[in-house]
Amino acid sequence: MDETSEYICPSCGESIRLYVDPSAGANQDYVEDCPVCCRPNVIHVMFDRVGNASIAADSE
């Protein structure tokens, strides 16, 4: 399983790669600042049944 996944920052449009941790649960929500524009994003991480992650982000 790949321990990273990508999302597009809703503020600046940059592609951001994050490390993901399946041990924190199948559905995770947390706030993290974009490393490019420094604006806060609400990150939504979802794992499917085989452990593949997908990420979505919304501006805080």
N, CA, C, O and CB atoms as a CASP TS submission, in Angstrom:
PFRMAT TS
TARGET T0000
AUTHOR 0000-0000-0000
METHOD Language model
MODEL 1
PARENT N/A
ATOM      1  N   MET     1       0.834  -1.181   0.000  1.00  0.00           N
ATOM      2  CA  MET     1       0.000   0.000   0.000  1.00  0.00           C
ATOM      3  C   MET     1       0.877   1.242   0.000  1.00  0.00           C
ATOM      4  O   MET     1       1.856   1.327   0.741  1.00  0.00           O
ATOM      5  CB  MET     1      -0.948  -0.001   1.207  1.00  0.00           C
ATOM      6  N   ASP     2       0.512   2.206  -0.842  1.00  0.00           N
ATOM      7  CA  ASP     2       1.211   3.480  -0.890  1.00  0.00           C
ATOM      8  C   ASP     2       0.779   4.302   0.316  1.00  0.00           C
ATOM      9  O   ASP     2      -0.418   4.446   0.563  1.00  0.00           O
ATOM     10  CB  ASP     2       0.924   4.239  -2.225  1.00  0.00           C
ATOM     11  N   GLU     3       1.722   4.838   1.064  1.00  0.00           N
ATOM     12  CA  GLU     3       1.398   5.608   2.260  1.00  0.00           C
ATOM     13  C   GLU     3       1.273   7.096   1.973  1.00  0.00           C
ATOM     14  O   GLU     3       1.235   7.901   2.904  1.00  0.00           O
ATOM     15  CB  GLU     3       2.448   5.382   3.320  1.00  0.00           C
ATOM     16  N   THR     4       1.208   7.477   0.695  1.00  0.00           N
ATOM     17  CA  THR     4       0.990   8.876   0.342  1.00  0.00           C
ATOM     18  C   THR     4      -0.187   8.977  -0.617  1.00  0.00           C
ATOM     19  O   THR     4      -0.546   8.020  -1.303  1.00  0.00           O
ATOM     20  CB  THR     4       2.264   9.496  -0.286  1.00  0.00           C
ATOM     21  N   SER     5      -0.765  10.149  -0.642  1.00  0.00           N
ATOM     22  CA  SER     5      -1.843  10.448  -1.575  1.00  0.00           C
ATOM     23  C   SER     5      -1.801  11.938  -1.851  1.00  0.00           C
ATOM     24  O   SER     5      -1.149  12.688  -1.124  1.00  0.00           O
ATOM     25  CB  SER     5      -3.242  10.008  -1.011  1.00  0.00           C
ATOM     26  N   GLU     6      -2.495  12.378  -2.905  1.00  0.00           N
ATOM     27  CA  GLU     6      -2.456  13.782  -3.299  1.00  0.00           C
ATOM     28  C   GLU     6      -3.834  14.417  -3.273  1.00  0.00           C
ATOM     29  O   GLU     6      -4.856  13.750  -3.437  1.00  0.00           O
ATOM     30  CB  GLU     6      -1.856  13.920  -4.678  1.00  0.00           C
ATOM     31  N   TYR     7      -3.834  15.731  -3.062  1.00  0.00           N
ATOM     32  CA  TYR     7      -5.049  16.526  -3.204  1.00  0.00           C
ATOM     33  C   TYR     7      -4.670  17.853  -3.837  1.00  0.00           C
ATOM     34  O   TYR     7      -3.495  18.218  -3.873  1.00  0.00           O
ATOM     35  CB  TYR     7      -5.761  16.741  -1.828  1.00  0.00           C
ATOM     36  N   ILE     8      -5.661  18.569  -4.335  1.00  0.00           N
ATOM     37  CA  ILE     8      -5.458  19.898  -4.905  1.00  0.00           C
ATOM     38  C   ILE     8      -5.906  20.924  -3.867  1.00  0.00           C
ATOM     39  O   ILE     8      -7.035  20.860  -3.381  1.00  0.00           O
ATOM     40  CB  ILE     8      -6.244  20.074  -6.259  1.00  0.00           C
ATOM     41  N   CYS     9      -5.041  21.856  -3.530  1.00  0.00           N
ATOM     42  CA  CYS     9      -5.387  22.902  -2.568  1.00  0.00           C
ATOM     43  C   CYS     9      -6.511  23.753  -3.157  1.00  0.00           C
ATOM     44  O   CYS     9      -6.367  24.275  -4.263  1.00  0.00           O
ATOM     45  CB  CYS     9      -4.139  23.784  -2.216  1.00  0.00           C
ATOM     46  N   PRO    10      -7.625  23.901  -2.442  1.00  0.00           N
ATOM     47  CA  PRO    10      -8.736  24.697  -2.965  1.00  0.00           C
ATOM     48  C   PRO    10      -8.437  26.198  -3.013  1.00  0.00           C
ATOM     49  O   PRO    10      -9.161  26.944  -3.673  1.00  0.00           O
ATOM     50  CB  PRO    10      -9.962  24.460  -2.126  1.00  0.00           C
ATOM     51  N   SER    11      -7.392  26.649  -2.333  1.00  0.00           N
ATOM     52  CA  SER    11      -7.051  28.074  -2.316  1.00  0.00           C
ATOM     53  C   SER    11      -6.096  28.462  -3.443  1.00  0.00           C
ATOM     54  O   SER    11      -6.319  29.456  -4.134  1.00  0.00           O
ATOM     55  CB  SER    11      -6.433  28.441  -0.981  1.00  0.00           C
ATOM     56  N   CYS    12      -5.030  27.676  -3.628  1.00  0.00           N
ATOM     57  CA  CYS    12      -4.009  28.065  -4.608  1.00  0.00           C
ATOM     58  C   CYS    12      -3.938  27.148  -5.827  1.00  0.00           C
ATOM     59  O   CYS    12      -3.292  27.488  -6.818  1.00  0.00           O
ATOM     60  CB  CYS    12      -2.667  28.097  -3.944  1.00  0.00           C
ATOM     61  N   GLY    13      -4.599  25.982  -5.764  1.00  0.00           N
ATOM     62  CA  GLY    13      -4.624  25.077  -6.911  1.00  0.00           C
ATOM     63  C   GLY    13      -3.413  24.174  -7.051  1.00  0.00           C
ATOM     64  O   GLY    13      -3.315  23.433  -8.029  1.00  0.00           O
ATOM     65  N   GLU    14      -2.494  24.214  -6.109  1.00  0.00           N
ATOM     66  CA  GLU    14      -1.309  23.353  -6.172  1.00  0.00           C
ATOM     67  C   GLU    14      -1.656  21.925  -5.770  1.00  0.00           C
ATOM     68  O   GLU    14      -2.536  21.693  -4.941  1.00  0.00           O
ATOM     69  CB  GLU    14      -0.192  23.902  -5.265  1.00  0.00           C
ATOM     70  N   SER    15      -0.951  20.978  -6.370  1.00  0.00           N
ATOM     71  CA  SER    15      -1.088  19.575  -6.002  1.00  0.00           C
ATOM     72  C   SER    15      -0.206  19.310  -4.786  1.00  0.00           C
ATOM     73  O   SER    15       0.994  19.584  -4.811  1.00  0.00           O
ATOM     74  CB  SER    15      -0.705  18.635  -7.193  1.00  0.00           C
ATOM     75  N   ILE    16      -0.802  18.779  -3.725  1.00  0.00           N
ATOM     76  CA  ILE    16      -0.095  18.548  -2.466  1.00  0.00           C
ATOM     77  C   ILE    16      -0.088  17.056  -2.165  1.00  0.00           C
ATOM     78  O   ILE    16      -1.133  16.407  -2.220  1.00  0.00           O
ATOM     79  CB  ILE    16      -0.751  19.342  -1.299  1.00  0.00           C
ATOM     80  N   ARG    17       1.074  16.511  -1.849  1.00  0.00           N
ATOM     81  CA  ARG    17       1.210  15.101  -1.484  1.00  0.00           C
ATOM     82  C   ARG    17       1.306  15.004   0.030  1.00  0.00           C
ATOM     83  O   ARG    17       2.100  15.703   0.659  1.00  0.00           O
ATOM     84  CB  ARG    17       2.458  14.450  -2.167  1.00  0.00           C
ATOM     85  N   LEU    18       0.483  14.125   0.610  1.00  0.00           N
ATOM     86  CA  LEU    18       0.462  13.916   2.056  1.00  0.00           C
ATOM     87  C   LEU    18       0.745  12.467   2.394  1.00  0.00           C
ATOM     88  O   LEU    18       0.400  11.563   1.632  1.00  0.00           O
ATOM     89  CB  LEU    18      -0.884  14.338   2.642  1.00  0.00           C
ATOM     90  N   TYR    19       1.367  12.251   3.524  1.00  0.00           N
ATOM     91  CA  TYR    19       1.460  10.911   4.079  1.00  0.00           C
ATOM     92  C   TYR    19       0.138  10.611   4.770  1.00  0.00           C
ATOM     93  O   TYR    19      -0.406  11.466   5.471  1.00  0.00           O
ATOM     94  CB  TYR    19       2.670  10.777   5.069  1.00  0.00           C
ATOM     95  N   VAL    20      -0.377   9.415   4.580  1.00  0.00           N
ATOM     96  CA  VAL    20      -1.649   9.021   5.188  1.00  0.00           C
ATOM     97  C   VAL    20      -1.405   7.854   6.137  1.00  0.00           C
ATOM     98  O   VAL    20      -0.497   7.048   5.930  1.00  0.00           O
ATOM     99  CB  VAL    20      -2.700   8.638   4.099  1.00  0.00           C
ATOM    100  N   ASP    21      -2.229   7.775   7.180  1.00  0.00           N
ATOM    101  CA  ASP    21      -2.069   6.758   8.215  1.00  0.00           C
ATOM    102  C   ASP    21      -3.374   5.979   8.375  1.00  0.00           C
ATOM    103  O   ASP    21      -4.307   6.473   9.008  1.00  0.00           O
ATOM    104  CB  ASP    21      -1.647   7.404   9.563  1.00  0.00           C
ATOM    105  N   PRO    22      -3.457   4.777   7.815  1.00  0.00           N
ATOM    106  CA  PRO    22      -4.691   3.998   7.925  1.00  0.00           C
ATOM    107  C   PRO    22      -5.021   3.572   9.352  1.00  0.00           C
ATOM    108  O   PRO    22      -6.165   3.215   9.630  1.00  0.00           O
ATOM    109  CB  PRO    22      -4.595   2.780   7.059  1.00  0.00           C
ATOM    110  N   SER    23      -4.059   3.601  10.254  1.00  0.00           N
ATOM    111  CA  SER    23      -4.324   3.182  11.629  1.00  0.00           C
ATOM    112  C   SER    23      -5.199   4.196  12.372  1.00  0.00           C
ATOM    113  O   SER    23      -5.711   3.891  13.449  1.00  0.00           O
ATOM    114  CB  SER    23      -3.008   2.983  12.379  1.00  0.00           C
ATOM    115  N   ALA    24      -5.380   5.407  11.807  1.00  0.00           N
ATOM    116  CA  ALA    24      -6.207   6.429  12.432  1.00  0.00           C
ATOM    117  C   ALA    24      -7.679   6.295  12.058  1.00  0.00           C
ATOM    118  O   ALA    24      -8.498   7.110  12.481  1.00  0.00           O
ATOM    119  CB  ALA    24      -5.706   7.800  12.048  1.00  0.00           C
ATOM    120  N   GLY    25      -8.026   5.277  11.270  1.00  0.00           N
ATOM    121  CA  GLY    25      -9.422   5.031  10.917  1.00  0.00           C
ATOM    122  C   GLY    25      -9.671   5.136   9.423  1.00  0.00           C
ATOM    123  O   GLY    25      -8.871   5.707   8.682  1.00  0.00           O
ATOM    124  N   ALA    26     -10.802   4.572   8.990  1.00  0.00           N
ATOM    125  CA  ALA    26     -11.143   4.538   7.566  1.00  0.00           C
ATOM    126  C   ALA    26     -11.554   5.904   7.035  1.00  0.00           C
ATOM    127  O   ALA    26     -11.362   6.189   5.853  1.00  0.00           O
ATOM    128  CB  ALA    26     -12.259   3.544   7.322  1.00  0.00           C
ATOM    129  N   ASN    27     -12.114   6.749   7.886  1.00  0.00           N
ATOM    130  CA  ASN    27     -12.520   8.105   7.507  1.00  0.00           C
ATOM    131  C   ASN    27     -11.907   9.093   8.484  1.00  0.00           C
ATOM    132  O   ASN    27     -12.160   9.022   9.687  1.00  0.00           O
ATOM    133  CB  ASN    27     -14.072   8.246   7.480  1.00  0.00           C
ATOM    134  N   GLN    28     -11.104  10.010   7.971  1.00  0.00           N
ATOM    135  CA  GLN    28     -10.400  10.965   8.815  1.00  0.00           C
ATOM    136  C   GLN    28     -10.654  12.382   8.318  1.00  0.00           C
ATOM    137  O   GLN    28     -10.681  12.624   7.112  1.00  0.00           O
ATOM    138  CB  GLN    28      -8.890  10.663   8.840  1.00  0.00           C
ATOM    139  N   ASP    29     -10.837  13.304   9.232  1.00  0.00           N
ATOM    140  CA  ASP    29     -10.980  14.724   8.926  1.00  0.00           C
ATOM    141  C   ASP    29     -10.071  15.506   9.869  1.00  0.00           C
ATOM    142  O   ASP    29     -10.095  15.293  11.082  1.00  0.00           O
ATOM    143  CB  ASP    29     -12.473  15.191   9.060  1.00  0.00           C
ATOM    144  N   TYR    30      -9.281  16.400   9.316  1.00  0.00           N
ATOM    145  CA  TYR    30      -8.428  17.244  10.142  1.00  0.00           C
ATOM    146  C   TYR    30      -8.047  18.503   9.367  1.00  0.00           C
ATOM    147  O   TYR    30      -8.238  18.566   8.153  1.00  0.00           O
ATOM    148  CB  TYR    30      -7.162  16.474  10.592  1.00  0.00           C
ATOM    149  N   VAL    31      -7.518  19.490  10.055  1.00  0.00           N
ATOM    150  CA  VAL    31      -7.116  20.749   9.429  1.00  0.00           C
ATOM    151  C   VAL    31      -5.595  20.757   9.290  1.00  0.00           C
ATOM    152  O   VAL    31      -4.860  20.432  10.222  1.00  0.00           O
ATOM    153  CB  VAL    31      -7.610  21.981  10.264  1.00  0.00           C
ATOM    154  N   GLU    32      -5.152  21.141   8.093  1.00  0.00           N
ATOM    155  CA  GLU    32      -3.715  21.252   7.840  1.00  0.00           C
ATOM    156  C   GLU    32      -3.488  22.430   6.905  1.00  0.00           C
ATOM    157  O   GLU    32      -4.231  22.620   5.943  1.00  0.00           O
ATOM    158  CB  GLU    32      -3.136  19.930   7.229  1.00  0.00           C
ATOM    159  N   ASP    33      -2.460  23.218   7.191  1.00  0.00           N
ATOM    160  CA  ASP    33      -2.129  24.353   6.331  1.00  0.00           C
ATOM    161  C   ASP    33      -1.487  23.857   5.045  1.00  0.00           C
ATOM    162  O   ASP    33      -0.701  22.910   5.055  1.00  0.00           O
ATOM    163  CB  ASP    33      -1.188  25.339   7.058  1.00  0.00           C
ATOM    164  N   CYS    34      -1.828  24.505   3.938  1.00  0.00           N
ATOM    165  CA  CYS    34      -1.189  24.213   2.661  1.00  0.00           C
ATOM    166  C   CYS    34       0.280  24.606   2.755  1.00  0.00           C
ATOM    167  O   CYS    34       0.583  25.714   3.199  1.00  0.00           O
ATOM    168  CB  CYS    34      -1.898  24.963   1.489  1.00  0.00           C
ATOM    169  N   PRO    35       1.203  23.734   2.350  1.00  0.00           N
ATOM    170  CA  PRO    35       2.625  24.080   2.430  1.00  0.00           C
ATOM    171  C   PRO    35       3.050  25.121   1.390  1.00  0.00           C
ATOM    172  O   PRO    35       4.159  25.649   1.466  1.00  0.00           O
ATOM    173  CB  PRO    35       3.462  22.831   2.260  1.00  0.00           C
ATOM    174  N   VAL    36       2.180  25.421   0.421  1.00  0.00           N
ATOM    175  CA  VAL    36       2.507  26.409  -0.609  1.00  0.00           C
ATOM    176  C   VAL    36       1.965  27.786  -0.244  1.00  0.00           C
ATOM    177  O   VAL    36       2.721  28.756  -0.200  1.00  0.00           O
ATOM    178  CB  VAL    36       1.951  25.970  -1.965  1.00  0.00           C
ATOM    179  N   CYS    37       0.640  27.884   0.022  1.00  0.00           N
ATOM    180  CA  CYS    37       0.026  29.192   0.275  1.00  0.00           C
ATOM    181  C   CYS    37      -0.257  29.456   1.753  1.00  0.00           C
ATOM    182  O   CYS    37      -0.664  30.561   2.114  1.00  0.00           O
ATOM    183  CB  CYS    37      -1.257  29.304  -0.500  1.00  0.00           C
ATOM    184  N   CYS    38      -0.047  28.466   2.605  1.00  0.00           N
ATOM    185  CA  CYS    38      -0.200  28.569   4.062  1.00  0.00           C
ATOM    186  C   CYS    38      -1.640  28.764   4.533  1.00  0.00           C
ATOM    187  O   CYS    38      -1.857  29.066   5.707  1.00  0.00           O
ATOM    188  CB  CYS    38       0.630  29.703   4.567  1.00  0.00           C
ATOM    189  N   ARG    39      -2.616  28.603   3.664  1.00  0.00           N
ATOM    190  CA  ARG    39      -4.013  28.723   4.080  1.00  0.00           C
ATOM    191  C   ARG    39      -4.475  27.387   4.657  1.00  0.00           C
ATOM    192  O   ARG    39      -4.054  26.331   4.186  1.00  0.00           O
ATOM    193  CB  ARG    39      -4.920  29.155   2.886  1.00  0.00           C
ATOM    194  N   PRO    40      -5.342  27.426   5.677  1.00  0.00           N
ATOM    195  CA  PRO    40      -5.811  26.181   6.286  1.00  0.00           C
ATOM    196  C   PRO    40      -6.827  25.465   5.401  1.00  0.00           C
ATOM    197  O   PRO    40      -7.711  26.085   4.811  1.00  0.00           O
ATOM    198  CB  PRO    40      -6.425  26.465   7.651  1.00  0.00           C
ATOM    199  N   ASN    41      -6.677  24.151   5.325  1.00  0.00           N
ATOM    200  CA  ASN    41      -7.594  23.292   4.584  1.00  0.00           C
ATOM    201  C   ASN    41      -8.139  22.215   5.511  1.00  0.00           C
ATOM    202  O   ASN    41      -7.423  21.700   6.370  1.00  0.00           O
ATOM    203  CB  ASN    41      -6.892  22.656   3.358  1.00  0.00           C
ATOM    204  N   VAL    42      -9.410  21.882   5.329  1.00  0.00           N
ATOM    205  CA  VAL    42      -9.985  20.719   6.011  1.00  0.00           C
ATOM    206  C   VAL    42      -9.723  19.533   5.095  1.00  0.00           C
ATOM    207  O   VAL    42     -10.231  19.474   3.975  1.00  0.00           O
ATOM    208  CB  VAL    42     -11.545  20.903   6.318  1.00  0.00           C
ATOM    209  N   ILE    43      -8.927  18.594   5.580  1.00  0.00           N
ATOM    210  CA  ILE    43      -8.540  17.422   4.806  1.00  0.00           C
ATOM    211  C   ILE    43      -9.471  16.278   5.160  1.00  0.00           C
ATOM    212  O   ILE    43      -9.716  16.003   6.335  1.00  0.00           O
ATOM    213  CB  ILE    43      -7.059  17.035   5.068  1.00  0.00           C
ATOM    214  N   HIS    44      -9.991  15.609   4.130  1.00  0.00           N
ATOM    215  CA  HIS    44     -10.851  14.434   4.305  1.00  0.00           C
ATOM    216  C   HIS    44     -10.123  13.253   3.674  1.00  0.00           C
ATOM    217  O   HIS    44      -9.920  13.220   2.460  1.00  0.00           O
ATOM    218  CB  HIS    44     -12.285  14.647   3.654  1.00  0.00           C
ATOM    219  N   VAL    45      -9.730  12.287   4.495  1.00  0.00           N
ATOM    220  CA  VAL    45      -9.046  11.093   4.011  1.00  0.00           C
ATOM    221  C   VAL    45      -9.996   9.914   4.161  1.00  0.00           C
ATOM    222  O   VAL    45     -10.569   9.697   5.229  1.00  0.00           O
ATOM    223  CB  VAL    45      -7.705  10.844   4.786  1.00  0.00           C
ATOM    224  N   MET    46     -10.159   9.150   3.075  1.00  0.00           N
ATOM    225  CA  MET    46     -11.019   7.972   3.090  1.00  0.00           C
ATOM    226  C   MET    46     -10.233   6.779   2.546  1.00  0.00           C
ATOM    227  O   MET    46      -9.567   6.874   1.515  1.00  0.00           O
ATOM    228  CB  MET    46     -12.315   8.213   2.254  1.00  0.00           C
ATOM    229  N   PHE    47     -10.324   5.658   3.258  1.00  0.00           N
ATOM    230  CA  PHE    47      -9.666   4.442   2.822  1.00  0.00           C
ATOM    231  C   PHE    47     -10.725   3.465   2.338  1.00  0.00           C
ATOM    232  O   PHE    47     -11.770   3.307   2.970  1.00  0.00           O
ATOM    233  CB  PHE    47      -8.815   3.826   3.961  1.00  0.00           C
ATOM    234  N   ASP    48     -10.450   2.802   1.205  1.00  0.00           N
ATOM    235  CA  ASP    48     -11.384   1.781   0.735  1.00  0.00           C
ATOM    236  C   ASP    48     -11.087   0.458   1.435  1.00  0.00           C
ATOM    237  O   ASP    48     -10.214   0.393   2.301  1.00  0.00           O
ATOM    238  CB  ASP    48     -11.296   1.617  -0.806  1.00  0.00           C
ATOM    239  N   ARG    49     -11.804  -0.583   1.065  1.00  0.00           N
ATOM    240  CA  ARG    49     -11.675  -1.883   1.758  1.00  0.00           C
ATOM    241  C   ARG    49     -10.307  -2.530   1.630  1.00  0.00           C
ATOM    242  O   ARG    49      -9.910  -3.319   2.488  1.00  0.00           O
ATOM    243  CB  ARG    49     -12.699  -2.833   1.232  1.00  0.00           C
ATOM    244  N   VAL    50      -9.580  -2.201   0.561  1.00  0.00           N
ATOM    245  CA  VAL    50      -8.246  -2.788   0.394  1.00  0.00           C
ATOM    246  C   VAL    50      -7.135  -1.865   0.885  1.00  0.00           C
ATOM    247  O   VAL    50      -5.956  -2.199   0.770  1.00  0.00           O
ATOM    248  CB  VAL    50      -8.012  -3.129  -1.064  1.00  0.00           C
ATOM    249  N   GLY    51      -7.508  -0.692   1.440  1.00  0.00           N
ATOM    250  CA  GLY    51      -6.521   0.193   2.049  1.00  0.00           C
ATOM    251  C   GLY    51      -6.024   1.320   1.178  1.00  0.00           C
ATOM    252  O   GLY    51      -5.111   2.041   1.579  1.00  0.00           O
ATOM    253  N   ASN    52      -6.600   1.501  -0.018  1.00  0.00           N
ATOM    254  CA  ASN    52      -6.206   2.622  -0.870  1.00  0.00           C
ATOM    255  C   ASN    52      -6.855   3.902  -0.347  1.00  0.00           C
ATOM    256  O   ASN    52      -8.032   3.914   0.015  1.00  0.00           O
ATOM    257  CB  ASN    52      -6.610   2.364  -2.355  1.00  0.00           C
ATOM    258  N   ALA    53      -6.075   4.969  -0.313  1.00  0.00           N
ATOM    259  CA  ALA    53      -6.561   6.239   0.226  1.00  0.00           C
ATOM    260  C   ALA    53      -6.979   7.187  -0.885  1.00  0.00           C
ATOM    261  O   ALA    53      -6.393   7.195  -1.967  1.00  0.00           O
ATOM    262  CB  ALA    53      -5.491   6.893   1.091  1.00  0.00           C
ATOM    263  N   SER    54      -7.994   7.982  -0.604  1.00  0.00           N
ATOM    264  CA  SER    54      -8.329   9.119  -1.443  1.00  0.00           C
ATOM    265  C   SER    54      -8.484  10.320  -0.514  1.00  0.00           C
ATOM    266  O   SER    54      -8.932  10.193   0.626  1.00  0.00           O
ATOM    267  CB  SER    54      -9.638   8.858  -2.290  1.00  0.00           C
ATOM    268  N   ILE    55      -8.101  11.490  -1.031  1.00  0.00           N
ATOM    269  CA  ILE    55      -8.105  12.706  -0.221  1.00  0.00           C
ATOM    270  C   ILE    55      -8.921  13.777  -0.945  1.00  0.00           C
ATOM    271  O   ILE    55      -8.835  13.925  -2.164  1.00  0.00           O
ATOM    272  CB  ILE    55      -6.647  13.205   0.054  1.00  0.00           C
ATOM    273  N   ALA    56      -9.703  14.507  -0.182  1.00  0.00           N
ATOM    274  CA  ALA    56     -10.394  15.700  -0.665  1.00  0.00           C
ATOM    275  C   ALA    56     -10.079  16.812   0.322  1.00  0.00           C
ATOM    276  O   ALA    56      -9.780  16.553   1.488  1.00  0.00           O
ATOM    277  CB  ALA    56     -11.955  15.467  -0.807  1.00  0.00           C
ATOM    278  N   ALA    57     -10.147  18.046  -0.148  1.00  0.00           N
ATOM    279  CA  ALA    57      -9.854  19.183   0.730  1.00  0.00           C
ATOM    280  C   ALA    57     -10.845  20.309   0.471  1.00  0.00           C
ATOM    281  O   ALA    57     -11.257  20.554  -0.663  1.00  0.00           O
ATOM    282  CB  ALA    57      -8.404  19.682   0.518  1.00  0.00           C
ATOM    283  N   ASP    58     -11.212  20.980   1.538  1.00  0.00           N
ATOM    284  CA  ASP    58     -12.062  22.164   1.483  1.00  0.00           C
ATOM    285  C   ASP    58     -11.339  23.292   2.221  1.00  0.00           C
ATOM    286  O   ASP    58     -10.589  23.047   3.166  1.00  0.00           O
ATOM    287  CB  ASP    58     -13.481  21.885   2.110  1.00  0.00           C
ATOM    288  N   SER    59     -11.569  24.514   1.783  1.00  0.00           N
ATOM    289  CA  SER    59     -11.022  25.659   2.519  1.00  0.00           C
ATOM    290  C   SER    59     -11.688  25.729   3.882  1.00  0.00           C
ATOM    291  O   SER    59     -12.879  25.449   4.021  1.00  0.00           O
ATOM    292  CB  SER    59     -11.230  26.990   1.733  1.00  0.00           C
ATOM    293  N   GLU    60     -10.907  26.106   4.882  1.00  0.00           N
ATOM    294  CA  GLU    60     -11.489  26.213   6.221  1.00  0.00           C
ATOM    295  C   GLU    60     -12.264  27.499   6.346  1.00  0.00           C
ATOM    296  O   GLU    60     -12.833  27.778   7.401  1.00  0.00           O
ATOM    297  CB  GLU    60     -10.403  26.141   7.303  1.00  0.00           C
TER
END
